[in-house]
């Protein structure tokens, strides 16, 4: 969907919507898909540029990325982090600092990726972990800044972004609700309520769906009066239409090359070959929701699958019409089945053959004042 069509749905921004680039984000607008290349490409510039090109070819309008540019963000003795290996179907444990070091991408390389995306017309949404990352986002013209779920308790970073002019996204991860409330309150106190989007973020594989709690999407939208989206960590696309039905304004999902090797978060990322399918599913789900009451103009004016009233036997002129004298048949050529009570008790003006539809002109009816 083009930015123009998206905006034409409602020109005036409502209190519960946020503007990101040329797009209005809110429950009353078509949801948008954020393909997240994050730093999955691990310093492989060609792979990153390839993913950007594929987003454009699939009709995407956004690029979600991350500014993870220094390994010093993690202590060397941080201990292990567990994640699901998609190739072995097992959980593995790896020192957190090693995982981060493997995914650190220099700012110079990130700049080339973001410029390529921006030149292609994509809106940039960037996760940042520090002030330098925020400054980089400003430099490359990002349209919104995201607080990763790991930083939902990072008050100074949240407040720094809240006082900027950026629309901001808070990923809730597997946070306690009180932590979500606290993070939202920090943004509110800094005057960023009108620029806030919250993301619900269920656990990834091998979590069972009963751990997803997707109803939190509609609940948080009501509690915090802001757009709420889904950071989808489920394998496949099953959760997309459910999220849309619950009012998700955005759906973010990791994006990797089809032959991506097993690594943290790769198990629930979307192979790039399925991106067009995901975008189409999101749009189709939105339009399928429709209106609370079907507009009358969408109803067939002469549906052939409605019944009319016919003579069960030959009815003589002047004869009183009773229930035993009539039957019903498709299509509605005669008096509609819904008008049976107006017909019963009438007398026949003419002789009505068996099996023929009964017309109002055939009877003397109270309905017509006769």
C-alpha positions in Angstrom: 0.0 0.0 0.0 1.4 3.4 -1.0 1.9 6.2 1.6 -0.7 8.3 -0.2 -3.4 5.6 0.0 -2.5 5.0 3.6 -2.9 8.7 4.5 -6.1 9.2 2.6 -8.0 6.8 4.8 -8.1 9.6 7.4 -6.4 13.0 7.0 -6.5 14.0 10.7 -4.3 12.2 13.1 -6.3 10.8 16.0 -4.9 11.1 19.6 -4.0 7.3 19.5 -2.0 7.5 16.3 1.7 8.2 15.6 3.2 9.6 12.4 6.3 7.8 11.2 7.6 9.2 8.0 4.6 9.6 5.6 2.7 6.9 7.5 0.0 7.1 10.2 0.4 4.3 12.7 -2.7 3.4 14.7 -5.4 0.8 15.1 -7.7 2.7 12.7 -5.1 2.5 9.8 -3.9 -0.5 7.9 -1.1 -2.2 9.8 2.5 -2.0 8.5 5.2 -4.6 8.3 8.6 -3.9 9.6 11.2 -6.4 8.2 14.0 -6.4 10.7 17.5 -7.2 9.4 18.9 -6.2 12.8 22.5 -7.2 12.6 21.9 -10.8 11.5 24.2 -10.2 8.5 27.2 -10.1 10.8 29.4 -7.6 8.9 28.5 -9.1 5.5 27.8 -5.9 3.6 26.7 -7.6 0.5 24.2 -9.7 2.4 22.8 -6.6 4.1 22.4 -4.8 0.8 20.8 -7.9 -0.7 18.2 -7.9 2.0 17.4 -4.2 1.5 16.9 -4.8 -2.2 14.6 -7.7 -1.5 12.5 -5.6 0.8 12.0 -3.1 -2.0 11.2 -5.8 -4.5 8.6 -7.3 -2.2 6.8 -3.9 -1.9 8.0 -3.1 1.6 8.1 0.5 2.8 10.2 0.1 6.0 13.6 -1.2 7.0 14.0 -2.1 10.7 17.7 -2.3 11.8 19.9 -2.0 14.8 22.9 0.1 15.8 25.0 -2.4 17.7 28.5 -1.0 17.0 30.7 -1.8 19.9 31.4 -5.0 21.9 32.1 -3.1 25.0 28.3 -2.9 25.6 28.8 -6.4 27.2 31.1 -7.4 30.0 33.5 -10.2 29.2 32.3 -12.3 32.1 28.7 -11.8 31.4 27.9 -15.5 31.5 25.9 -17.6 29.0 22.8 -16.8 27.0 20.5 -19.6 25.8 18.9 -19.7 22.4 17.3 -22.2 20.1 19.4 -23.7 17.3 17.1 -24.2 14.3 19.4 -26.8 12.7 19.7 -29.1 15.7 16.3 -28.3 17.3 18.1 -27.9 20.6 18.8 -25.1 23.0 22.4 -24.0 23.1 24.3 -21.9 25.6 26.9 -19.4 24.5 28.8 -16.6 26.4 26.8 -13.4 25.8 29.9 -11.4 25.0 30.8 -13.8 22.2 27.3 -13.5 20.7 27.5 -9.7 20.8 31.0 -9.6 19.4 29.9 -11.7 16.5 27.1 -9.3 15.7 28.8 -5.9 16.2 28.7 -3.9 12.9 30.9 -0.8 12.5 29.1 2.5 12.1 30.7 3.0 8.7 29.2 -0.2 7.3 25.8 0.5 8.9 25.9 3.9 7.3 26.3 2.3 3.9 23.4 0.0 4.5 21.1 2.7 5.8 22.0 5.0 2.9 21.2 2.3 0.4 17.8 1.7 2.1 17.0 5.4 2.3 18.0 6.0 -1.3 15.5 3.2 -2.2 12.7 5.1 -0.4 12.5 2.9 2.7 11.6 4.5 6.1 14.3 3.6 8.7 13.4 2.3 12.1 16.5 1.7 14.3 17.1 0.0 17.6 19.7 1.9 19.6 21.6 0.9 22.7 23.5 4.1 23.6 23.8 7.8 22.9 26.2 7.2 20.0 23.6 5.0 18.4 21.0 7.7 18.8 23.2 10.3 17.2 23.9 7.8 14.3 20.1 7.4 13.8 19.8 11.2 13.5 22.6 11.3 11.0 21.1 8.7 8.7 17.6 10.2 8.9 15.8 7.5 10.8 12.1 8.0 11.1 11.7 6.3 14.5 13.8 4.9 17.3 13.2 1.6 19.1 14.1 0.7 22.7 15.0 -3.0 22.5 13.3 -5.2 25.1 16.7 -5.7 26.8 16.7 -2.0 27.6 13.2 -1.6 28.9 14.7 -0.8 32.3 17.3 1.6 30.8 15.7 4.8 32.2 18.4 7.3 31.0 18.3 6.0 27.4 14.5 5.9 27.3 14.3 9.5 28.7 17.0 10.7 26.2 14.9 9.4 23.3 11.7 10.7 24.8 13.0 14.3 24.8 14.1 14.0 21.2 11.8 14.7 18.3 11.7 11.0 17.3 8.6 8.7 17.4 9.7 6.0 19.8 8.9 2.3 20.1 9.3 0.4 23.3 9.7 -3.4 22.9 8.3 -5.0 26.1 9.9 -8.4 25.7 9.1 -10.8 28.5 8.8 -7.9 30.9 6.6 -7.7 34.0 3.7 -5.4 33.4 4.9 -3.1 36.2 8.2 -2.7 34.2 6.1 -1.8 31.1 4.1 0.8 33.1 7.3 2.3 34.5 8.9 2.6 31.1 5.8 4.2 29.7 5.6 6.6 32.6 9.2 7.8 31.9 8.2 8.7 28.3 5.0 10.4 29.5 6.9 12.6 32.0 9.2 13.7 29.2 6.3 14.7 27.0 6.5 11.8 24.5 3.1 10.2 24.9 1.9 11.3 21.5 5.0 9.8 19.9 4.9 6.4 21.6 4.3 2.9 20.2 4.5 -0.2 22.4 5.4 -3.6 21.0 4.2 -6.9 22.5 7.0 -9.4 22.2 6.2 -13.1 22.9 9.1 -15.6 23.4 10.7 -17.4 20.5 11.1 -21.1 19.8 10.7 -23.6 21.4 8.0 -21.7 23.4 4.5 -23.1 23.2 1.8 -20.8 21.9 0.2 -20.7 25.3 3.1 -18.5 26.3 2.3 -15.8 23.7 -0.5 -14.0 25.4 -1.5 -12.0 22.3 -4.4 -10.5 24.1 -1.9 -8.2 25.6 -2.0 -6.3 22.3 -5.5 -5.0 22.8 -5.1 -4.7 26.5 -2.1 -2.4 26.3 -3.7 -0.3 23.6 -6.6 0.4 26.0 -4.4 0.9 29.1 -1.8 3.2 27.5 -3.9 4.8 24.8 -1.3 4.4 22.1 -0.7 2.2 19.1 0.5 -1.3 20.0 2.3 -3.7 17.7 3.7 -7.2 17.7 7.4 -8.2 17.6 6.8 -11.6 16.2 9.0 -14.4 17.4 7.0 -17.3 16.2 8.2 -19.6 13.4 6.2 -18.9 10.3 3.4 -16.4 9.7 0.6 -17.8 11.8 0.5 -15.0 14.3 0.2 -12.2 11.8 -3.6 -12.3 11.1 -4.2 -12.9 14.9 -2.2 -9.8 15.7 -4.2 -7.8 13.2 -7.5 -9.0 14.6 -6.4 -7.9 18.0 -5.6 -4.4 16.8 -1.8 -4.6 16.1 -0.7 -1.4 14.2 2.7 -2.8 13.3 4.2 -6.3 13.0 7.9 -6.6 13.2 9.7 -9.8 12.2 13.3 -10.7 11.8 14.5 -11.0 8.1 17.3 -13.3 7.0 18.6 -14.8 3.8 17.1 -18.2 3.0 20.3 -20.0 3.8 20.9 -18.3 7.1 23.0 -20.3 9.5 21.7 -21.1 13.0 22.3 -18.3 15.4 20.5 -16.4 18.1 17.0 -15.2 16.9 17.4 -16.8 13.5 15.0 -19.7 14.3 12.0 -17.3 14.3 13.2 -14.9 11.6 11.5 -14.8 8.2 13.4 -16.2 5.2 13.5 -13.3 2.7 11.8 -15.4 0.0 8.6 -15.2 2.1 8.6 -11.5 2.6 6.1 -10.7 -0.1 3.7 -13.3 1.3 4.0 -11.8 4.8 3.2 -8.2 3.6 0.2 -9.5 1.5 -1.1 -11.5 4.5 -1.0 -8.5 6.7 -2.9 -6.3 4.2 -5.4 -9.0 3.5 -6.1 -9.6 7.2 -6.7 -5.9 7.7 -9.2 -5.6 4.9 -10.9 -8.8 5.9 -11.8 -7.3 9.3 -14.0 -4.8 7.5 -16.7 -2.9 9.4 -18.7 -3.8 12.5 -21.9 -3.9 10.3 -21.8 -4.9 6.6 -22.9 -1.9 4.5 -26.3 -2.4 2.8 -24.9 -1.5 -0.6 -22.8 -4.7 -0.5 -25.8 -6.9 -0.3 -27.2 -8.4 -3.5 -30.4 -6.6 -4.4 -32.2 -9.7 -5.8 -30.6 -12.7 -4.2 -31.7 -15.9 -5.9 -31.2 -17.9 -2.8 -34.2 -16.4 -1.0 -37.6 -18.1 -1.0 -41.1 -17.0 -2.1 -44.5 -18.3 -1.3 -46.2 -20.6 -3.8 -49.5 -22.4 -3.9 -49.3 -25.9 -2.5 -52.5 -26.8 -4.4 -54.8 -25.0 -6.7 -56.4 -22.1 -4.8 -59.8 -21.2 -6.2 -60.9 -17.5 -6.6 -62.5 -16.2 -3.4 -60.9 -18.9 -1.3 -59.4 -18.0 2.1 -55.7 -18.7 2.1 -54.4 -20.8 5.1 -51.0 -22.2 6.0 -52.0 -25.6 4.6 -52.5 -24.0 1.2 -49.0 -22.7 0.7 -45.4 -23.8 0.4 -42.0 -22.1 -0.3 -39.5 -22.2 -3.2 -36.5 -20.5 -4.7 -36.1 -17.8 -6.1 -38.2 -14.9 -4.7 -40.5 -14.5 -7.7 -43.6 -14.0 -5.7 -44.5 -12.8 -2.2 -41.4 -13.2 0.0 -41.3 -15.8 2.7 -40.8 -13.1 5.3 -44.4 -11.8 4.5 -46.2 -15.0 5.4 -48.2 -13.4 8.2 -49.5 -10.6 5.9 -50.6 -13.2 3.3 -52.4 -15.7 5.6 -56.1 -14.8 6.0 -56.2 -13.2 2.6 -58.6 -14.3 -0.1 -57.7 -15.1 -3.7 -58.7 -12.6 -6.4 -58.0 -15.2 -9.1 -57.5 -18.9 -9.4 -53.9 -19.7 -8.5 -52.5 -22.9 -10.0 -50.6 -25.4 -7.9 -46.8 -24.6 -7.7 -47.2 -21.0 -8.9 -45.7 -18.1 -6.9 -48.4 -16.0 -5.3 -48.3 -12.3 -6.1 -49.9 -9.5 -4.1 -52.1 -8.7 -7.1 -53.5 -12.2 -6.7 -55.0 -11.7 -3.3 -57.1 -9.3 -1.2 -54.7 -8.5 1.6 -54.9 -6.3 4.8 -51.3 -5.3 3.8 -52.7 -3.4 0.8 -55.8 -2.1 2.6 -58.1 -4.3 0.5 
